[in-house]
Protein backbone atom coordinates (compact mmCIF):
# COMPACT_ATOMS: atom_id res chain seq x y z
CA UNK A 1 0.00 0.00 0.00
CA UNK A 2 2.94 2.32 0.71
CA UNK A 3 4.10 1.93 -2.87
CA UNK A 4 0.68 2.93 -4.21
CA UNK A 5 0.76 6.02 -1.99
CA UNK A 6 4.27 6.81 -3.27
CA UNK A 7 3.04 6.52 -6.87
CA UNK A 8 0.14 8.86 -6.12
CA UNK A 9 2.45 11.38 -4.44
CA UNK A 10 4.81 11.20 -7.41
CA UNK A 11 1.99 11.79 -9.90
CA UNK A 12 0.59 14.65 -7.79
CA UNK A 13 4.03 16.21 -7.49
CA UNK A 14 4.56 15.76 -11.21
CA UNK A 15 1.35 17.63 -12.02
CA UNK A 16 2.08 20.40 -9.49
CA UNK A 17 5.52 20.98 -11.03
CA UNK A 18 4.19 21.14 -14.58
CA UNK A 19 4.79 17.53 -15.57
CA UNK A 20 2.72 15.51 -17.99
CA UNK A 21 1.32 12.03 -17.47
CA UNK A 22 2.12 11.30 -21.13
CA UNK A 23 5.81 11.45 -20.26
CA UNK A 24 5.35 8.34 -18.12
CA UNK A 25 4.08 6.46 -21.17
CA UNK A 26 7.28 7.36 -23.02
CA UNK A 27 9.48 5.57 -20.50
CA UNK A 28 11.26 2.56 -21.93
CA UNK A 29 12.45 -0.14 -19.57
CA UNK A 30 14.81 -3.02 -20.08
CA UNK A 31 13.18 -6.35 -19.28
CA UNK A 32 10.00 -4.96 -17.69
CA UNK A 33 8.64 -8.49 -17.33
CA UNK A 34 11.44 -9.24 -14.82
CA UNK A 35 10.22 -6.48 -12.53
CA UNK A 36 6.58 -7.52 -12.91
CA UNK A 37 7.41 -11.18 -12.21
CA UNK A 38 9.48 -10.24 -9.14
CA UNK A 39 6.68 -8.07 -7.76
CA UNK A 40 4.11 -10.83 -8.36
CA UNK A 41 6.30 -13.32 -6.50
CA UNK A 42 6.88 -10.78 -3.70
CA UNK A 43 3.13 -10.26 -3.24
CA UNK A 44 2.34 -13.98 -3.56
CA UNK A 45 4.69 -14.85 -0.70
CA UNK A 46 2.56 -12.86 1.75
CA UNK A 47 -0.71 -14.53 0.74
CA UNK A 48 -2.13 -17.80 2.09
CA UNK A 49 -1.27 -20.62 1.49
CA UNK A 50 2.26 -19.46 0.66
CA UNK A 51 2.78 -17.82 4.06
CA UNK A 52 2.78 -21.29 5.61
CA UNK A 53 5.52 -22.58 3.30
CA UNK A 54 9.09 -22.24 4.52
CA UNK A 55 10.24 -21.89 0.91
CA UNK A 56 8.29 -18.64 0.58
CA UNK A 57 11.04 -16.76 2.39
CA UNK A 58 13.58 -17.84 -0.21
CA UNK A 59 11.21 -16.91 -3.04
CA UNK A 60 10.92 -13.49 -1.36
CA UNK A 61 14.73 -13.16 -1.21
CA UNK A 62 14.96 -14.08 -4.90
CA UNK A 63 12.24 -11.57 -5.82
CA UNK A 64 13.88 -8.79 -3.82
CA UNK A 65 17.25 -9.62 -5.40
CA UNK A 66 15.66 -9.38 -8.86
CA UNK A 67 14.08 -5.99 -7.99
CA UNK A 68 17.45 -4.73 -6.73
CA UNK A 69 19.26 -5.94 -9.85
CA UNK A 70 16.63 -4.39 -12.11
CA UNK A 71 16.81 -1.02 -10.35
CA UNK A 72 20.61 -0.97 -10.48
CA UNK A 73 20.42 -1.77 -14.20
CA UNK A 74 18.18 1.29 -14.70
CA UNK A 75 20.17 3.84 -12.67
CA UNK A 76 21.44 5.63 -15.78
CA UNK A 77 18.02 5.51 -17.42
CA UNK A 78 15.67 6.62 -14.64
CA UNK A 79 16.63 9.57 -12.45
CA UNK A 80 15.84 8.83 -8.82
CA UNK A 81 15.83 5.04 -9.21
CA UNK A 82 19.00 4.89 -7.15
CA UNK A 83 16.83 5.58 -4.08
CA UNK A 84 14.71 2.51 -4.87
CA UNK A 85 17.91 0.49 -5.29
CA UNK A 86 19.34 1.78 -1.99
CA UNK A 87 16.19 1.00 -0.02
CA UNK A 88 15.90 -2.43 -1.61
CA UNK A 89 19.56 -3.15 -0.79
CA UNK A 90 19.03 -2.22 2.86
CA UNK A 91 15.98 -4.50 3.08
CA UNK A 92 17.81 -7.35 1.36
CA UNK A 93 20.74 -6.94 3.78
CA UNK A 94 18.43 -7.21 6.81
CA UNK A 95 16.56 -10.18 5.35
CA UNK A 96 19.79 -12.00 4.47
CA UNK A 97 21.13 -11.39 8.00
CA UNK A 98 17.97 -13.06 9.35
CA UNK A 99 18.08 -16.12 7.07
CA UNK A 100 15.41 -14.95 4.65
CA UNK A 101 13.04 -13.29 7.09
CA UNK A 102 12.29 -9.63 7.87
CA UNK A 103 11.94 -8.97 11.61
CA UNK A 104 8.80 -7.09 12.66
CA UNK A 105 8.36 -5.17 15.93
CA UNK A 106 5.99 -7.05 18.28
CA UNK A 107 3.66 -4.06 18.74
CA UNK A 108 3.13 -3.92 14.95
CA UNK A 109 3.26 -7.63 14.18
CA UNK A 110 -0.41 -8.65 14.24
CA UNK A 111 -0.69 -12.43 13.77
CA UNK A 112 3.07 -12.85 14.08
CA UNK A 113 2.67 -12.41 17.83
CA UNK A 114 0.83 -15.73 18.03
CA UNK A 115 2.85 -17.63 15.41
CA UNK A 116 6.39 -16.21 15.69
CA UNK A 117 6.86 -16.32 11.93
CA UNK A 118 4.69 -16.04 8.85
CA UNK A 119 6.16 -16.39 5.37
CA UNK A 120 9.13 -14.05 5.09
CA UNK A 121 8.41 -12.29 8.39
CA UNK A 122 9.60 -13.13 11.89
CA UNK A 123 8.81 -11.58 15.25
CA UNK A 124 11.58 -9.16 16.23
CA UNK A 125 13.51 -10.13 19.33
CA UNK A 126 16.97 -10.57 20.81
CA UNK A 127 17.72 -13.40 18.36
CA UNK A 128 17.02 -11.30 15.24
CA UNK A 129 19.70 -9.20 13.59
CA UNK A 130 19.74 -5.53 12.55
CA UNK A 131 16.43 -4.74 14.23
CA UNK A 132 16.99 -1.00 13.75
CA UNK A 133 16.76 -1.59 9.97
CA UNK A 134 13.80 -4.00 10.20
CA UNK A 135 10.03 -3.33 10.18
CA UNK A 136 9.49 -1.17 13.28
CA UNK A 137 8.08 2.07 11.88
CA UNK A 138 4.38 2.91 12.02
CA UNK A 139 3.32 5.97 10.07
CA UNK A 140 2.03 8.85 12.21
CA UNK A 141 -1.51 10.15 12.71
CA UNK A 142 -4.08 9.65 9.98
CA UNK A 143 -1.54 7.96 7.72
CA UNK A 144 -1.44 5.01 10.12
CA UNK A 145 -5.16 4.43 9.67
CA UNK A 146 -4.74 4.22 5.89
CA UNK A 147 -1.32 2.56 5.69
CA UNK A 148 -1.62 0.22 8.67
CA UNK A 149 1.54 -1.83 8.47
CA UNK A 150 5.03 -1.94 9.88
CA UNK A 151 7.68 -0.39 7.66
CA UNK A 152 11.45 -0.50 7.63
CA UNK A 153 13.76 2.43 6.92
CA UNK A 154 14.46 0.69 3.59
CA UNK A 155 10.74 0.66 2.76
CA UNK A 156 10.55 4.41 3.34
CA UNK A 157 13.58 5.02 1.11
CA UNK A 158 11.99 2.85 -1.62
CA UNK A 159 8.74 4.85 -1.33
CA UNK A 160 10.59 8.18 -1.63
CA UNK A 161 12.45 6.74 -4.61
CA UNK A 162 9.26 5.66 -6.36
CA UNK A 163 7.74 9.11 -5.83
CA UNK A 164 10.91 10.78 -7.17
CA UNK A 165 11.12 8.53 -10.24
CA UNK A 166 7.51 9.28 -11.17
CA UNK A 167 7.80 13.01 -10.47
CA UNK A 168 11.05 13.36 -12.45
CA UNK A 169 9.76 11.21 -15.31
CA UNK A 170 6.64 13.35 -15.62
CA UNK A 171 8.75 16.50 -15.77
CA UNK A 172 11.08 15.19 -18.49
CA UNK A 173 10.94 16.89 -21.83
CA UNK A 174 10.05 14.54 -24.70
CA UNK A 175 13.51 15.10 -26.25
CA UNK A 176 15.20 13.55 -23.21
CA UNK A 177 16.10 9.92 -23.66
CA UNK A 178 18.20 7.60 -21.57
CA UNK A 179 19.22 10.39 -19.24
CA UNK A 180 20.64 12.56 -22.04
CA UNK A 181 19.16 15.50 -23.91
CA UNK A 182 19.02 14.99 -27.64
CA UNK A 183 20.11 18.14 -29.39
CA UNK A 184 18.17 18.91 -32.50
CA UNK A 185 20.10 21.05 -34.98
CA UNK A 186 18.36 24.33 -35.88
Secondary structure, DSSP 4 states (H G I P E B T S, - for coil): -HHHHHHHHHHHHHHHTT--THHHHT---SSHHHHHHHHHHHHHTTSTTGGG-THHHHHHHHHHHHHHHHHHHTTTTSTTHHHHHHHHHHHHHHHHHTTT-EEE-GGG-TTHHHHSEETTEEE-STTSS-GGGSB-B---HHHHHHS-S-B-HHHHHHHHHHHHHHHHHHH--TTEETTEEPPPP-
